[in-house]
Amino acid sequence: NSSLEVASGGTVEANEDLTVGKDAGAEGTVTISGAGSTLTAGDFITVGYGGTGTLTISDGGAASAVDDV
């Protein structure tokens, strides 16, 4: 189980895919909050692929990917 929080104008960049909750039984949480806070993936952002994933974007945060979110 894991979590990632991007807040207060912070930036996270993944060079390739970003998967939250990839494997069976896995639990992942990503929270992006606050103006200017961004999460960018080089290919895809996948939430809950084999396990359980949560992506929360609020208060001016943003997520983007080259291909799909």
N, CA, C and O atoms as a Tinker XYZ file with bonds, in Angstrom:
   276  protein
     1  N      0.840000   -1.174000    0.000000    73     2
     2  CA     0.000000    0.000000    0.000000    64     1     3
     3  C      0.887000    1.240000    0.000000    63     2     4     5
     4  O      1.927000    1.277000    0.658000    81     3
     5  N      0.461000    2.247000   -0.746000    73     3     6
     6  CA     1.280000    3.449000   -0.823000    64     5     7
     7  C      0.419000    4.668000   -1.107000    63     6     8     9
     8  O     -0.741000    4.563000   -1.508000    81     7
     9  N      1.028000    5.837000   -0.884000    73     7    10
    10  CA     0.316000    7.075000   -1.170000    64     9    11
    11  C      1.299000    8.126000   -1.668000    63    10    12    13
    12  O      2.495000    8.070000   -1.383000    81    11
    13  N      0.766000    9.082000   -2.416000    73    11    14
    14  CA     1.543000   10.198000   -2.940000    64    13    15
    15  C      0.684000   11.438000   -2.812000    63    14    16    17
    16  O     -0.475000   11.440000   -3.225000    81    15
    17  N      1.248000   12.494000   -2.242000    73    15    18
    18  CA     0.530000   13.764000   -2.134000    64    17    19
    19  C      1.353000   14.855000   -2.803000    63    18    20    21
    20  O      2.536000   15.027000   -2.507000    81    19
    21  N      0.712000   15.592000   -3.711000    73    19    22
    22  CA     1.326000   16.738000   -4.370000    64    21    23
    23  C      0.508000   17.949000   -3.936000    63    22    24    25
    24  O     -0.691000   18.015000   -4.206000    81    23
    25  N      1.146000   18.907000   -3.265000    73    23    26
    26  CA     0.392000   20.033000   -2.704000    64    25    27
    27  C      1.218000   21.314000   -2.746000    63    26    28    29
    28  O      2.428000   21.292000   -2.971000    81    27
    29  N      0.533000   22.422000   -2.523000    73    27    30
    30  CA     1.176000   23.737000   -2.375000    64    29    31
    31  C      2.053000   24.107000   -3.562000    63    30    32    33
    32  O      3.144000   24.648000   -3.385000    81    31
    33  N      1.579000   23.816000   -4.773000    73    31    34
    34  CA     2.328000   24.169000   -5.971000    64    33    35
    35  C      3.429000   23.198000   -6.334000    63    34    36    37
    36  O      4.255000   23.501000   -7.195000    81    35
    37  N      3.463000   22.035000   -5.697000    73    35    38
    38  CA     4.477000   21.024000   -5.997000    64    37    39
    39  C      4.250000   20.370000   -7.348000    63    38    40    41
    40  O      3.148000   20.418000   -7.895000    81    39
    41  N      5.300000   19.757000   -7.885000    73    39    42
    42  CA     5.239000   19.115000   -9.195000    64    41    43
    43  C      5.874000   17.735000   -9.120000    63    42    44    45
    44  O      6.953000   17.568000   -8.553000    81    43
    45  N      5.190000   16.737000   -9.703000    73    43    46
    46  CA     5.746000   15.392000   -9.831000    64    45    47
    47  C      5.656000   15.003000  -11.293000    63    46    48    49
    48  O      4.602000   15.140000  -11.913000    81    47
    49  N      6.773000   14.511000  -11.853000    73    47    50
    50  CA     6.806000   14.059000  -13.240000    64    49    51
    51  C      7.272000   12.609000  -13.286000    63    50    52    53
    52  O      8.304000   12.260000  -12.714000    81    51
    53  N      6.499000   11.766000  -13.976000    73    51    54
    54  CA     6.879000   10.369000  -14.212000    64    53    55
    55  C      7.289000   10.259000  -15.677000    63    54    56    57
    56  O      6.548000   10.700000  -16.556000    81    55
    57  N      8.440000    9.686000  -15.950000    73    55    58
    58  CA     8.927000    9.587000  -17.327000    64    57    59
    59  C      8.107000    8.637000  -18.182000    63    58    60    61
    60  O      8.057000    8.795000  -19.402000    81    59
    61  N      7.462000    7.652000  -17.567000    73    59    62
    62  CA     6.690000    6.659000  -18.304000    64    61    63
    63  C      5.286000    6.579000  -17.724000    63    62    64    65
    64  O      4.726000    7.595000  -17.314000    81    63
    65  N      4.707000    5.369000  -17.687000    73    63    66
    66  CA     3.366000    5.166000  -17.130000    64    65    67
    67  C      3.367000    5.403000  -15.624000    63    66    68    69
    68  O      4.381000    5.225000  -14.950000    81    67
    69  N      2.214000    5.807000  -15.115000    73    67    70
    70  CA     1.986000    5.889000  -13.680000    64    69    71
    71  C      0.745000    5.067000  -13.386000    63    70    72    73
    72  O     -0.337000    5.375000  -13.885000    81    71
    73  N      0.893000    4.018000  -12.576000    73    71    74
    74  CA    -0.233000    3.154000  -12.240000    64    73    75
    75  C     -0.444000    3.173000  -10.735000    63    74    76    77
    76  O      0.486000    2.939000   -9.963000    81    75
    77  N     -1.672000    3.453000  -10.325000    73    75    78
    78  CA    -2.040000    3.515000   -8.915000    64    77    79
    79  C     -2.905000    2.296000   -8.611000    63    78    80    81
    80  O     -3.988000    2.155000   -9.179000    81    79
    81  N     -2.445000    1.414000   -7.722000    73    79    82
    82  CA    -3.179000    0.179000   -7.437000    64    81    83
    83  C     -3.015000   -0.835000   -8.551000    63    82    84    85
    84  O     -4.003000   -1.331000   -9.092000    81    83
    85  N     -1.771000   -1.148000   -8.899000    73    83    86
    86  CA    -1.490000   -1.986000  -10.071000    64    85    87
    87  C     -1.812000   -3.463000   -9.874000    63    86    88    89
    88  O     -2.502000   -4.055000  -10.704000    81    87
    89  N     -1.329000   -4.064000   -8.802000    73    87    90
    90  CA    -1.453000   -5.514000   -8.636000    64    89    91
    91  C     -2.623000   -5.886000   -7.726000    63    90    92    93
    92  O     -3.065000   -5.083000   -6.904000    81    91
    93  N     -3.116000   -7.116000   -7.885000    73    91    94
    94  CA    -4.207000   -7.609000   -7.034000    64    93    95
    95  C     -3.830000   -7.440000   -5.566000    63    94    96    97
    96  O     -2.733000   -7.817000   -5.154000    81    95
    97  N     -4.727000   -6.880000   -4.793000    73    95    98
    98  CA    -4.493000   -6.660000   -3.376000    64    97    99
    99  C     -3.784000   -5.356000   -3.051000    63    98   100   101
   100  O     -3.710000   -4.962000   -1.887000    81    99
   101  N     -3.266000   -4.688000   -4.063000    73    99   102
   102  CA    -2.570000   -3.415000   -3.838000    64   101   103
   103  C     -3.576000   -2.287000   -3.649000    63   102   104   105
   104  O     -4.652000   -2.288000   -4.247000    81   103
   105  N     -3.209000   -1.328000   -2.810000    73   103   106
   106  CA    -4.025000   -0.134000   -2.609000    64   105   107
   107  C     -3.127000    1.083000   -2.753000    63   106   108   109
   108  O     -2.092000    1.181000   -2.094000    81   107
   109  N     -3.525000    2.010000   -3.617000    73   107   110
   110  CA    -2.742000    3.218000   -3.815000    64   109   111
   111  C     -3.625000    4.444000   -3.832000    63   110   112   113
   112  O     -4.760000    4.407000   -4.307000    81   111
   113  N     -3.088000    5.533000   -3.309000    73   111   114
   114  CA    -3.823000    6.790000   -3.259000    64   113   115
   115  C     -2.920000    7.915000   -3.736000    63   114   116   117
   116  O     -1.781000    8.034000   -3.287000    81   115
   117  N     -3.427000    8.742000   -4.649000    73   115   118
   118  CA    -2.727000    9.941000   -5.095000    64   117   119
   119  C     -3.650000   11.122000   -4.863000    63   118   120   121
   120  O     -4.812000   11.102000   -5.270000    81   119
   121  N     -3.130000   12.151000   -4.207000    73   119   122
   122  CA    -3.890000   13.365000   -3.950000    64   121   123
   123  C     -3.112000   14.548000   -4.508000    63   122   124   125
   124  O     -1.937000   14.738000   -4.193000    81   123
   125  N     -3.780000   15.342000   -5.340000    73   123   126
   126  CA    -3.172000   16.538000   -5.919000    64   125   127
   127  C     -4.055000   17.712000   -5.513000    63   126   128   129
   128  O     -5.218000   17.787000   -5.910000    81   127
   129  N     -3.505000   18.622000   -4.726000    73   127   130
   130  CA    -4.340000   19.719000   -4.242000    64   129   131
   131  C     -3.565000   21.031000   -4.193000    63   130   132   133
   132  O     -2.367000   21.059000   -3.909000    81   131
   133  N     -4.269000   22.096000   -4.472000    73   131   134
   134  CA    -3.690000   23.428000   -4.402000    64   133   135
   135  C     -3.301000   23.956000   -5.765000    63   134   136   137
   136  O     -2.855000   23.212000   -6.639000    81   135
   137  N     -3.478000   25.248000   -5.927000    73   135   138
   138  CA    -3.156000   25.907000   -7.196000    64   137   139
   139  C     -1.708000   25.644000   -7.590000    63   138   140   141
   140  O     -0.795000   25.791000   -6.777000    81   139
   141  N     -1.511000   25.254000   -8.845000    73   139   142
   142  CA    -0.182000   25.001000   -9.367000    64   141   143
   143  C      0.383000   23.630000   -9.070000    63   142   144   145
   144  O      1.470000   23.305000   -9.548000    81   143
   145  N     -0.308000   22.818000   -8.302000    73   143   146
   146  CA     0.158000   21.455000   -8.011000    64   145   147
   147  C     -0.145000   20.569000   -9.211000    63   146   148   149
   148  O     -1.288000   20.511000   -9.664000    81   147
   149  N      0.869000   19.878000   -9.732000    73   147   150
   150  CA     0.674000   19.090000  -10.948000    64   149   151
   151  C      1.323000   17.716000  -10.851000    63   150   152   153
   152  O      2.348000   17.525000  -10.196000    81   151
   153  N      0.689000   16.775000  -11.527000    73   151   154
   154  CA     1.216000   15.425000  -11.717000    64   153   155
   155  C      1.198000   15.165000  -13.211000    63   154   156   157
   156  O      0.146000   15.261000  -13.843000    81   155
   157  N      2.351000   14.836000  -13.785000    73   155   158
   158  CA     2.458000   14.609000  -15.222000    64   157   159
   159  C      3.093000   13.248000  -15.472000    63   158   160   161
   160  O      4.110000   12.910000  -14.865000    81   159
   161  N      2.489000   12.465000  -16.369000    73   159   162
   162  CA     3.036000   11.155000  -16.735000    64   161   163
   163  C      3.438000   11.170000  -18.203000    63   162   164   165
   164  O      2.775000   11.793000  -19.033000    81   163
   165  N      4.534000   10.477000  -18.516000    73   163   166
   166  CA     5.037000   10.432000  -19.877000    64   165   167
   167  C      4.153000    9.655000  -20.825000    63   166   168   169
   168  O      4.153000    9.936000  -22.024000    81   167
   169  N      3.395000    8.682000  -20.328000    73   167   170
   170  CA     2.510000    7.897000  -21.185000    64   169   171
   171  C      1.086000    7.917000  -20.635000    63   170   172   173
   172  O      0.287000    8.767000  -21.027000    81   171
   173  N      0.759000    6.998000  -19.738000    73   171   174
   174  CA    -0.598000    6.848000  -19.215000    64   173   175
   175  C     -0.638000    7.065000  -17.711000    63   174   176   177
   176  O      0.362000    6.865000  -17.022000    81   175
   177  N     -1.794000    7.475000  -17.203000    73   175   178
   178  CA    -2.097000    7.392000  -15.775000    64   177   179
   179  C     -3.248000    6.407000  -15.658000    63   178   180   181
   180  O     -4.333000    6.640000  -16.190000    81   179
   181  N     -3.005000    5.304000  -14.958000    73   179   182
   182  CA    -4.009000    4.259000  -14.776000    64   181   183
   183  C     -4.320000    4.149000  -13.289000    63   182   184   185
   184  O     -3.410000    4.070000  -12.464000    81   183
   185  N     -5.604000    4.144000  -12.950000    73   183   186
   186  CA    -6.024000    4.073000  -11.549000    64   185   187
   187  C     -6.828000    2.797000  -11.343000    63   186   188   189
   188  O     -7.857000    2.598000  -11.988000    81   187
   189  N     -6.357000    1.924000  -10.437000    73   187   190
   190  CA    -7.078000    0.690000  -10.125000    64   189   191
   191  C     -6.958000   -0.380000  -11.192000    63   190   192   193
   192  O     -7.963000   -0.982000  -11.569000    81   191
   193  N     -5.763000   -0.631000  -11.687000    73   191   194
   194  CA    -5.551000   -1.613000  -12.758000    64   193   195
   195  C     -5.868000   -3.033000  -12.299000    63   194   196   197
   196  O     -6.704000   -3.701000  -12.907000    81   195
   197  N     -5.220000   -3.503000  -11.245000    73   195   198
   198  CA    -5.483000   -4.844000  -10.719000    64   197   199
   199  C     -5.935000   -4.801000   -9.277000    63   198   200   201
   200  O     -6.594000   -5.718000   -8.786000    81   199
   201  N     -5.572000   -3.720000   -8.605000    73   199   202
   202  CA    -5.940000   -3.520000   -7.208000    64   201   203
   203  C     -6.905000   -2.358000   -7.090000    63   202   204   205
   204  O     -7.740000   -2.136000   -7.967000    81   203
   205  N     -6.785000   -1.624000   -6.003000    73   203   206
   206  CA    -7.660000   -0.489000   -5.741000    64   205   207
   207  C     -6.847000    0.792000   -5.797000    63   206   208   209
   208  O     -5.826000    0.917000   -5.120000    81   207
   209  N     -7.295000    1.736000   -6.598000    73   207   210
   210  CA    -6.601000    3.006000   -6.712000    64   209   211
   211  C     -7.551000    4.173000   -6.572000    63   210   212   213
   212  O     -8.713000    4.101000   -6.974000    81   211
   213  N     -7.043000    5.254000   -5.995000    73   211   214
   214  CA    -7.823000    6.471000   -5.843000    64   213   215
   215  C     -6.978000    7.653000   -6.295000    63   214   216   217
   216  O     -5.834000    7.806000   -5.867000    81   215
   217  N     -7.544000    8.489000   -7.160000    73   215   218
   218  CA    -6.899000    9.721000   -7.604000    64   217   219
   219  C     -7.842000   10.864000   -7.269000    63   218   220   221
   220  O     -8.957000   10.928000   -7.785000    81   219
   221  N     -7.392000   11.773000   -6.398000    73   219   222
   222  CA    -8.202000   12.916000   -5.996000    64   221   223
   223  C     -7.496000   14.193000   -6.426000    63   222   224   225
   224  O     -6.330000   14.410000   -6.096000    81   223
   225  N     -8.210000   15.035000   -7.166000    73   223   226
   226  CA    -7.676000   16.313000   -7.628000    64   225   227
   227  C     -8.610000   17.403000   -7.118000    63   226   228   229
   228  O     -9.816000   17.355000   -7.359000    81   227
   229  N     -8.049000   18.396000   -6.407000    73   227   230
   230  CA    -8.904000   19.439000   -5.839000    64   229   231
   231  C     -8.190000   20.781000   -5.762000    63   230   232   233
   232  O     -6.966000   20.863000   -5.871000    81   231
   233  N     -8.977000   21.818000   -5.574000    73   231   234
   234  CA    -8.482000   23.168000   -5.276000    64   233   235
   235  C     -7.428000   23.674000   -6.257000    63   234   236   237
   236  O     -6.442000   24.286000   -5.846000    81   235
   237  N     -7.629000   23.423000   -7.552000    73   235   238
   238  CA    -6.723000   23.948000   -8.565000    64   237   239
   239  C     -5.579000   23.034000   -8.942000    63   238   240   241
   240  O     -4.724000   23.424000   -9.737000    81   239
   241  N     -5.532000   21.823000   -8.395000    73   239   242
   242  CA    -4.522000   20.849000   -8.796000    64   241   243
   243  C     -4.831000   20.308000  -10.183000    63   242   244   245
   244  O     -5.938000   20.496000  -10.688000    81   243
   245  N     -3.858000   19.634000  -10.809000    73   243   246
   246  CA    -4.062000   19.110000  -12.159000    64   245   247
   247  C     -3.234000   17.851000  -12.377000    63   246   248   249
   248  O     -2.168000   17.676000  -11.788000    81   247
   249  N     -3.757000   16.972000  -13.246000    73   247   250
   250  CA    -3.031000   15.776000  -13.671000    64   249   251
   251  C     -3.109000   15.702000  -15.182000    63   250   252   253
   252  O     -4.135000   16.035000  -15.776000    81   251
   253  N     -2.013000   15.263000  -15.811000    73   251   254
   254  CA    -2.014000   15.120000  -17.263000    64   253   255
   255  C     -1.086000   13.987000  -17.658000    63   254   256   257
   256  O     -0.184000   13.602000  -16.912000    81   255
   257  N     -1.332000   13.461000  -18.857000    73   255   258
   258  CA    -0.506000   12.392000  -19.412000    64   257   259
   259  C     -0.405000   12.605000  -20.912000    63   258   260   261
   260  O     -1.306000   13.175000  -21.526000    81   259
   261  N      0.690000   12.147000  -21.500000    73   259   262
   262  CA     0.872000   12.281000  -22.940000    64   261   263
   263  C     -0.225000   11.537000  -23.684000    63   262   264   265
   264  O     -0.740000   12.038000  -24.684000    81   263
   265  N     -0.596000   10.336000  -23.209000    73   263   266
   266  CA    -1.621000    9.548000  -23.884000    64   265   267
   267  C     -2.977000    9.682000  -23.199000    63   266   268   269
   268  O     -3.799000   10.481000  -23.648000    81   267
   269  N     -3.240000    8.942000  -22.144000    73   267   270
   270  CA    -4.556000    8.936000  -21.504000    64   269   271
   271  C     -4.450000    8.986000  -19.991000    63   270   272   273
   272  O     -3.457000    8.558000  -19.403000    81   271
   273  N     -5.501000    9.520000  -19.372000    73   271   274
   274  CA    -5.656000    9.478000  -17.912000    64   273   275
   275  C     -6.868000    8.634000  -17.633000    63   274   276
   276  O     -7.227000    8.433000  -16.472000    81   275
